[in-house]
Amino acid sequence: MLVVGNDILHKAHQDGYGVGAFNFVNFEMLNAIFEAANEANSPIIVQASEGAIKYMGIDVVVGMTKVMSKRYSHIPVSLHLDHGTTFESCQKAIQAGFTSVMIDASHHIFEENLELTAKVVKYAHQEGVSVEAELGRLMGIEDNISVDEKDAVLVNPKEAEVFVRESKVDYLAPAIGTSHGAFKFKGEPKLDFERLQEVKRLTNIPLVLHGASAIPEYVREAFLKTGGDLKGSKGVPFDFLQEAVKGGINKVNTDTDLRIAFMAEVRRVANEDKTQFDLRKFFAPGMEAIKKVIIERMNLLGSANKI
C-alpha cells in the first residue's frame, strides 16, 4: 500500500522506533526490500536518488514500486526521492508519483536552505506529499577535530528549531557525525547523541539518519573473500544505530550495506563457476543477501512486526 511518508514516520516518531529507508537501482534490490518487509512484517520506505532515476527512468522507478506495493498490499510503503538537489527535481518526482521527497540544500547557507526547503514544502503539501530536509554537513567526527570545527560541521539545535518551525518540513536529517558511503571514520566511530537529543526536543518531529551503513562483519567478510576491497572501511556500529533511535531517529537510510552484500554474492557465483552466464544465477543469491541484511536491520531498528 503506497502511502505518504509522514504516515509511516509519524507513527515511528510517536512510538519511538526507526524505519529503514532502503535505496534501490534495479528490480532485484526493490524485490528484496519488499520480500524482507513481508517476512519481517515491517513498514518500509524505498528510495531512489537522482542518479538511480537517471539510470532506470522515473516512470520505471514509480511503475515498479506501484506494482510491488499492490503485490504486497498489506505493507505500508512510501516512495522517497533521496537527495533531491533542486525544486524542479522534487516537483518532477511528485508529479510522477513519489509520496515523499528530500530537498537537500544543506550545502547552502542557512537562509538559502530554509528558503528553498520552504518552497518545496509549500508545493509538496499542496500535492499531499511529505518533505525531508537536511541541516549540517555529513562528515565523520574525528578525534582531532576542534570544538569550533565540530560546531561548524554538525547541526545547530537552535537553528534546527527555527528551520522546522519556519519551513514546516515534515522530517529533518540533522548532521551528527556520520558520512555517506563505506568509508566513514579514520579512527573510532563517534556520533553526537547529546546534540541529537536536543534537536529532537526542540523540533519534536521525525528525524533522519543519513550515512547509516553499518557494514556488518559477515557482509564485510563475504565481500573480501570474493576479492573485494573495502580499504579498511568502518560503518556505523549496530549499538550506535540503536542509540540513535533512542535519541529520536525514526528514518534510517541504508544503501551501501545492500550494495556490498549483493556484490559479494555476484562475485562468489562468478568465482565458483567461470562458465556461468545466466544472470538469474547471479542475482537470486544477491537478492537473498540483501533480504538478510534488511530483515536484520528491521529487527535492530524496531520496525519489525509494526504493521
Salt bridges, closest charged atoms under 4 A:
ASP15 OD2 - LYS11 NZ 3.44
GLU35 OE1 - LYS291 NZ 3.28
GLU39 OE2 - LYS291 NZ 2.67
ASP82 OD1 - HIS83 NE2 3.78
ASP104 OD2 - HIS83 ND1 2.72
GLU112 OE1 - HIS108 ND1 3.48
GLU132 OE1 - HIS80 NE2 3.23
GLU132 OE2 - HIS210 NE2 2.61
GLU132 OE1 - LYS251 NZ 2.82
GLU134 OE1 - HIS210 ND1 3.15
ASP143 OD1 - LYS190 NZ 3.03
ASP151 OD1 - ARG195 NH2 2.81
ASP170 OD2 - HIS125 NE2 2.77
GLU188 OE2 - LYS234 NZ 3.65
ASP192 OD2 - LYS150 NZ 3.54
ASP192 OD2 - ARG195 NE 3.02
GLU198 OE2 - ARG201 NH2 2.74
GLU217 OE1 - ARG220 NE 3.42
ASP255 OD2 - ARG259 NH2 2.90
ASP257 OD2 - ARG297 NH2 2.89
GLU265 OE1 - ARG268 NH2 2.94
GLU272 OE1 - ARG268 NH1 3.00
ASP278 OD1 - ARG280 NE 3.06
GLU288 OE2 - LYS291 NZ 3.72
